Amino acid sequence: MSDGAISQDEIDALLSGVAVDGLNSSGHVSGGPSVHIDSEALKTFAGNIKDPFIEKLNSMTGATFTGSAPTVEVIDRDGLLSKIPEVVVSVTADYSSGMTGDHLYVLSPEFAQKLVNLITKEENADFDDMALSCISEFVQNHIGTEVQELDKTGKFPGLACNSPEAVSNPKAMIRIPQNQFALITYNVSLDGTNYTLWEAVGGQPAEQISNAYGGNSGSLESLDTLGGSDMSMGGGMGMQPNMGMNMGGMGMQQPMMQPNMGMNMGGMGMQQMMPNMGMQQMMPNMGMGMGQNMGMNVPNVQNLQYPNLQGANMSQEQGNINLIMDVSMEMTVELGRTKKQIKDILGMGEGTIIELDKLAGEPVDILVNHKPIAKGEVVVIDENFGVRVTEILSPLERVSDLH
């Protein structure tokens, strides 16, 4: 930027949330922890959801799409930008529970328009907020398929994603996962026309999914499967299978050591230097700490002591509540709820009856700021409706409803 102008590459980086000079929008150096994504393991995952994906696509649109096996590749931001059109429909649905990380779907304008036309039963439907809602609903169905598949692994309890949010914008404005990530490409066709859906899974969740399907992460988790003969410390000091170590205190106790165990330090065999010298002869006081005498810097770890909260000044809290006594809050009474597909909602007219999830005579929900706090029964006061409180929800019930 010697002439004071910002280049196109810098503009694209700023729009996607990545600042120039290797910094991201939060001011931290880009790069992040190294991840190891096994694309072959992810192909197993993608292959398992291919048929359910096509079935739900056909069910939602009423058409007959066909599709080939999805492809999987490890890619970065520039690689994805080179594949997609200049203007796209992107849907963000980050992983929020079970695992966390970036999760993005990208559709070409042609595919997005075709989906909206089929769902709304219109030839050239307007691509407005209602159309974007249709795309979000389509992605939500696909996420449901993926969650069901991942639940089978037992590795992601409570797996969930944020609600999909579809937007139509230039590709430079998409919030693409940083560093390397997994790109799953779904190719489908209808009436001889090919369409593509791209799914970008952030590096860390992609690594977790590939590990769940037998991938090799190359991370420290692999140490769990190593035996005593596979471990090495320092510059190549080989541990013998029968070497006893008191790992709790990081001290090696003298009775646990084998008399003729050799040590290979930095490639120099101690048994070659001292063929008949055992560990007890080399270091007669073997009760020493590993961190002090074997070159390892072991931190001093202590238990965290939490303060006692029971002695808090309750009278002060009760006094503070008076400061907000005159704040107004919205109170509503909910008769019931139901879920409808977009095509059913668009087909509603005068006289349509909507069946709710509440039975006749069942208590209605009383909500404050959209959070349930009580239940009651509907009454008529003169000519107005009212509600008589019949039950105050317990704190446990109120907390569970928040989730």
C-alpha distance (Angstrom), angle and dihedral (degrees) to the residues before:
residue distance angle dihedral
M1 . . .
S2 3.79 . .
D3 3.82 92.3 .
G4 3.81 92.5 49.7
A5 3.82 93.8 -108.4
I6 3.79 125.4 118.4
S7 3.78 116.0 -124.7
Q8 3.81 123.4 -129.1
D9 3.82 90.5 -110.4
E10 3.79 90.1 55.1
I11 3.82 91.1 48.1
D12 3.81 90.8 51.2
A13 3.80 90.4 48.6
L14 3.80 93.2 50.3
L15 3.81 92.7 47.3
S16 3.81 91.7 52.3
G17 3.80 92.7 51.4
V18 3.81 96.4 -100.7
A19 3.79 116.4 117.8
V20 3.77 122.9 -148.6
D21 3.82 124.2 -96.6
G22 3.80 93.0 46.1
L23 3.81 96.3 -64.6
N24 3.77 125.0 124.7
S25 3.78 125.3 -141.7
S26 3.80 92.1 -86.1
G27 3.79 92.0 57.2
H28 3.79 96.5 -108.9
V29 3.76 124.1 127.0
S30 3.77 111.6 -98.1
G31 3.76 119.5 -120.1
G32 3.79 105.8 76.1
P33 3.79 126.5 -172.5
S34 3.77 117.4 -28.0
V35 3.79 114.7 -103.1
H36 3.79 130.4 -162.7
I37 3.80 112.1 -148.1
D38 3.80 117.5 -172.5
S39 3.81 104.1 -151.1
E40 3.81 92.6 -170.0
A41 3.81 91.1 57.5
L42 3.80 89.7 48.2
K43 3.82 89.1 52.6
T44 3.79 87.8 61.6
F45 3.81 89.8 53.3
A46 3.82 93.1 46.3
G47 3.79 92.6 45.3
N48 3.81 91.2 53.7
I49 3.81 92.7 56.1
K50 3.81 97.0 42.5
D51 3.83 97.1 90.6
P52 3.85 95.8 42.3
F53 3.82 88.0 47.5
I54 3.83 91.8 55.0
E55 3.81 91.9 44.4
K56 3.80 93.5 53.0
L57 3.80 91.3 43.7
N58 3.81 90.7 54.4
S59 3.80 92.7 43.2
M60 3.79 92.7 52.3
T61 3.82 96.5 44.4
G62 3.81 100.9 32.7
A63 3.82 88.2 -131.5
T64 3.81 131.8 113.2
F65 3.78 109.2 -114.9
T66 3.79 121.1 177.4
G67 3.78 126.1 -158.8
S68 3.78 144.1 -171.5
A69 3.79 127.7 -134.9
P70 3.82 111.7 -66.0
T71 3.80 117.9 -110.2
V72 3.82 124.2 -134.5
E73 3.78 128.7 -158.2
V74 3.79 137.9 164.1
I75 3.78 107.0 -121.1
D76 3.80 144.4 156.8
R77 3.79 134.9 -132.6
D78 3.79 95.8 -83.8
G79 3.79 90.9 49.3
L80 3.81 92.4 54.4
L81 3.81 93.4 45.2
S82 3.80 89.7 54.6
K83 3.83 90.9 56.6
I84 3.79 103.4 46.9
P85 3.85 130.7 69.1
E86 3.78 122.5 -99.8
V87 3.81 92.2 -104.1
V88 3.81 120.0 36.6
V89 3.78 144.0 160.9
S90 3.80 108.5 -113.0
V91 3.79 125.6 -168.1
T92 3.82 119.8 -162.5
A93 3.81 116.7 -156.8
D94 3.81 107.3 157.3
Y95 3.80 120.1 -165.4
S96 3.81 107.3 -102.0
S97 3.82 106.4 169.3
G98 3.80 134.3 28.8
M99 3.80 86.0 23.1
T100 3.78 133.5 2.1
G101 3.77 132.9 -136.5
D102 3.79 147.0 93.9
H103 3.80 119.2 -43.2
L104 3.80 120.8 177.7
Y105 3.82 137.4 170.9
V106 3.81 123.7 -161.7
L107 3.82 126.6 -165.2
S108 3.79 129.0 -176.7
P109 3.83 114.2 -118.8
E110 3.82 89.7 -112.4
F111 3.80 93.4 55.0
A112 3.81 92.3 44.4
Q113 3.82 92.0 49.9
K114 3.81 91.6 47.8
L115 3.79 91.6 52.0
V116 3.81 92.1 49.6
N117 3.81 91.8 48.1
L118 3.80 91.9 51.6
I119 3.80 95.4 44.1
T120 3.81 95.7 46.8
K121 3.83 93.3 37.9
E122 3.82 90.1 -128.4
E123 3.79 125.9 130.5
N124 3.81 97.3 -137.3
A125 3.77 106.1 8.4
D126 3.79 118.2 -168.2
F127 3.78 111.0 -102.1
D128 3.80 96.3 -131.1
D129 3.80 135.8 128.5
M130 3.81 90.4 -64.9
A131 3.80 89.3 54.8
L132 3.80 91.4 50.8
S133 3.80 88.3 50.5
C134 3.80 88.4 55.7
I135 3.81 90.0 53.3
S136 3.80 91.1 48.1
E137 3.81 89.9 51.2
F138 3.80 90.5 49.9
V139 3.82 91.0 51.9
Q140 3.81 91.0 45.4
N141 3.80 89.6 57.3
H142 3.79 90.6 50.6
I143 3.81 91.8 48.8
G144 3.80 88.3 53.1
T145 3.82 88.9 55.9
E146 3.81 91.1 50.7
V147 3.81 93.6 47.4
Q148 3.82 90.7 51.8
E149 3.80 90.2 51.2
L150 3.81 94.2 47.3
D151 3.81 91.3 47.2
K152 3.81 87.8 64.9
T153 3.80 90.0 66.1
G154 3.80 92.8 58.9
K155 3.82 89.0 -141.1
F156 3.80 99.7 107.2
P157 3.84 111.8 49.9
G158 3.79 112.7 -170.9
L159 3.80 93.0 9.8
A160 3.80 112.7 -176.5
C161 3.79 141.2 153.7
N162 3.77 132.0 -145.9
S163 3.79 115.0 -96.2
P164 3.81 108.9 -80.0
E165 3.80 115.2 -104.3
A166 3.81 115.5 -163.3
V167 3.80 122.0 -159.0
S168 3.80 133.6 170.9
N169 3.80 112.8 -137.8
P170 3.82 145.0 125.3
K171 3.79 113.5 -64.3
A172 3.82 91.6 -117.1
M173 3.81 89.1 67.6
I174 3.81 96.0 55.6
R175 3.80 116.6 112.4
I176 3.79 96.1 -125.3
P177 3.84 119.7 -172.4
Q178 3.79 112.9 -95.2
N179 3.80 125.7 -114.7
Q180 3.82 115.9 -3.8
F181 3.80 120.6 -13.6
A182 3.79 139.6 163.0
L183 3.81 120.3 -92.1
I184 3.81 117.6 -160.4
T185 3.82 113.4 -166.6
Y186 3.82 120.4 -159.0
N187 3.80 115.1 -164.2
V188 3.81 116.5 -164.0
S189 3.79 133.1 167.2
L190 3.79 136.8 -158.4
D191 3.80 125.9 -173.9
G192 3.79 91.4 -11.7
T193 3.82 95.0 -51.0
N194 3.81 119.3 116.8
Y195 3.79 123.3 -141.4
T196 3.80 132.1 -176.3
L197 3.79 134.4 -149.1
W198 3.81 116.6 -167.3
E199 3.80 120.8 -158.4
A200 3.83 118.1 -167.0
V201 3.81 116.0 -163.1
G202 3.81 116.8 -168.2
G203 3.80 119.0 -112.9
Q204 3.80 99.2 -103.3
P205 3.85 98.3 44.9
A206 3.83 89.2 43.0
E207 3.80 89.3 54.3
Q208 3.81 91.2 48.6
I209 3.81 92.4 49.7
S210 3.80 93.1 47.5
N211 3.81 90.0 49.2
A212 3.82 89.7 52.0
Y213 3.81 88.4 57.4
G214 3.79 95.3 49.6
G215 3.78 100.2 -85.5
N216 3.79 122.8 153.2
S217 3.79 109.1 -116.0
G218 3.79 97.7 -176.7
S219 3.81 87.1 -147.2
L220 3.77 131.4 128.6
E221 3.81 89.5 -88.8
S222 3.80 87.7 78.0
L223 3.81 88.8 69.5
D224 3.80 88.3 74.7
T225 3.80 89.3 73.5
L226 3.81 96.8 48.3
G227 3.79 121.1 106.4
G228 3.77 126.5 -143.0
S229 3.81 91.3 -92.9
D230 3.82 91.6 56.3
M231 3.80 97.4 54.5
S232 3.79 122.7 97.0
M233 3.78 132.3 -178.9
G234 3.80 133.0 -165.2
G235 3.79 116.3 -12.9
G236 3.80 98.2 -9.9
M237 3.82 103.2 -52.5
G238 3.79 102.6 168.5
M239 3.83 117.7 -140.6
Q240 3.79 115.0 -145.5
P241 3.83 118.1 -131.8
N242 3.79 93.5 -115.1
M243 3.77 96.5 45.2
G244 3.80 109.3 127.1
M245 3.79 119.1 -142.5
N246 3.76 129.9 179.6
M247 3.79 95.4 -143.3
G248 3.80 94.4 174.6
G249 3.79 92.0 75.1
M250 3.82 95.3 19.4
G251 3.80 88.7 -122.3
M252 3.82 123.1 126.5
Q253 3.77 110.0 -137.4
Q254 3.78 119.4 -139.3
P255 3.84 98.8 -129.0
M256 3.84 91.1 55.1
M257 3.83 96.2 59.0
Q258 3.78 122.9 96.7
P259 3.83 112.9 -121.7
N260 3.82 97.8 -129.4
M261 3.80 101.3 33.3
G262 3.81 111.6 143.0
M263 3.78 125.2 -144.0
N264 3.81 123.7 -145.8
M265 3.79 107.6 -157.7
G266 3.81 116.8 -177.3
G267 3.81 90.0 -23.7
M268 3.86 93.8 -52.1
G269 3.81 110.0 122.1
M270 3.78 111.7 -138.8
Q271 3.80 91.3 -162.4
Q272 3.81 88.9 58.3
M273 3.80 90.9 52.2
M274 3.78 95.4 42.5
P275 3.82 107.0 16.4
N276 3.79 97.3 179.0
M277 3.77 99.4 33.2
G278 3.80 114.0 109.5
M279 3.77 127.0 -157.3
Q280 3.78 91.5 -100.7
Q281 3.81 90.4 56.1
M282 3.78 92.8 47.1
M283 3.80 94.7 46.7
P284 3.81 109.5 13.4
N285 3.81 92.8 179.5
M286 3.79 96.1 58.1
G287 3.81 93.3 163.6
M288 3.80 88.0 92.5
G289 3.82 122.4 126.6
M290 3.77 118.3 -100.0
G291 3.81 93.5 -132.6
Q292 3.81 94.2 51.3
N293 3.81 103.5 45.1
M294 3.80 107.6 19.4
G295 3.80 101.4 56.2
M296 3.81 97.7 -102.2
N297 3.79 120.4 129.4
V298 3.81 101.3 -141.5
P299 3.82 112.9 -172.8
N300 3.76 121.9 -130.4
V301 3.83 102.8 -107.9
Q302 3.78 119.9 -164.3
N303 3.79 133.3 176.9
L304 3.79 115.2 -99.6
Q305 3.78 112.2 -115.6
Y306 3.80 113.4 -147.1
P307 3.81 119.1 -153.4
N308 3.79 119.3 -109.8
L309 3.79 106.7 -102.9
Q310 3.80 96.2 -175.9
G311 3.78 92.0 82.5
A312 3.79 93.8 60.3
N313 3.75 118.1 135.2
M314 3.81 101.9 -98.4
S315 3.78 93.4 178.2
Q316 3.81 89.9 60.4
E317 3.84 91.2 52.6
Q318 3.79 91.3 49.1
G319 3.77 89.2 51.1
N320 3.81 92.5 50.6
I321 3.81 92.5 55.7
N322 3.80 88.7 68.6
L323 3.80 88.9 67.9
I324 3.82 92.1 69.5
M325 3.79 101.0 35.5
D326 3.81 92.1 109.7
V327 3.83 95.2 50.1
S328 3.81 112.0 118.3
M329 3.81 119.5 -130.8
E330 3.78 128.8 -172.0
M331 3.81 114.4 -112.1
T332 3.80 119.7 -167.7
V333 3.80 136.3 175.0
E334 3.79 116.1 -139.2
L335 3.78 117.1 -152.3
G336 3.79 94.3 -170.4
R337 3.78 146.8 -58.2
T338 3.78 140.4 -124.0
K339 3.80 139.8 177.7
K340 3.78 123.6 -125.4
Q341 3.78 133.1 179.9
I342 3.77 116.3 -113.1
K343 3.80 91.5 -111.1
D344 3.84 89.8 56.4
I345 3.81 91.9 49.3
L346 3.79 91.8 49.6
G347 3.79 89.3 50.1
M348 3.82 95.0 55.9
G349 3.77 120.2 112.4
E350 3.77 141.1 158.7
G351 3.77 110.6 -43.7
T352 3.81 95.4 24.2
I353 3.80 111.5 142.8
I354 3.80 116.7 -142.2
E355 3.79 115.3 -157.6
L356 3.81 113.5 -144.4
D357 3.78 130.0 -153.2
K358 3.83 93.5 -112.6
L359 3.79 124.4 92.2
A360 3.79 121.5 -130.8
G361 3.80 109.4 -85.1
E362 3.80 93.1 15.3
P363 3.85 115.0 135.7
V364 3.78 116.3 -95.0
D365 3.81 123.3 -129.3
I366 3.79 121.4 -106.7
L367 3.80 112.9 -152.4
V368 3.81 133.4 -171.3
N369 3.80 113.6 -159.1
H370 3.82 87.0 -11.2
K371 3.83 92.5 -57.0
P372 3.86 117.1 116.3
I373 3.80 114.1 -119.9
A374 3.82 104.8 157.4
K375 3.81 147.6 2.7
G376 3.78 128.8 -127.2
E377 3.79 148.4 160.8
V378 3.79 126.7 -103.9
V379 3.81 116.5 -110.5
V380 3.81 134.9 175.8
I381 3.80 117.6 -123.7
D382 3.81 109.1 -168.4
E383 3.81 99.1 -53.3
N384 3.78 97.8 -24.9
F385 3.77 131.6 88.6
G386 3.79 118.4 -119.4
V387 3.76 139.0 168.1
R388 3.79 129.8 -128.0
V389 3.81 113.4 -145.9
T390 3.78 109.5 -123.9
E391 3.81 101.7 166.4
I392 3.80 137.4 19.7
L393 3.80 111.3 -147.3
S394 3.79 116.1 -120.0
P395 3.83 118.4 -116.0
L396 3.81 88.9 -108.6
E397 3.82 91.6 55.4
R398 3.79 92.0 47.1
V399 3.80 92.3 51.0
S400 3.81 92.0 48.2
D401 3.79 90.5 52.1
L402 3.80 90.1 55.8
H403 3.81 89.0 65.7
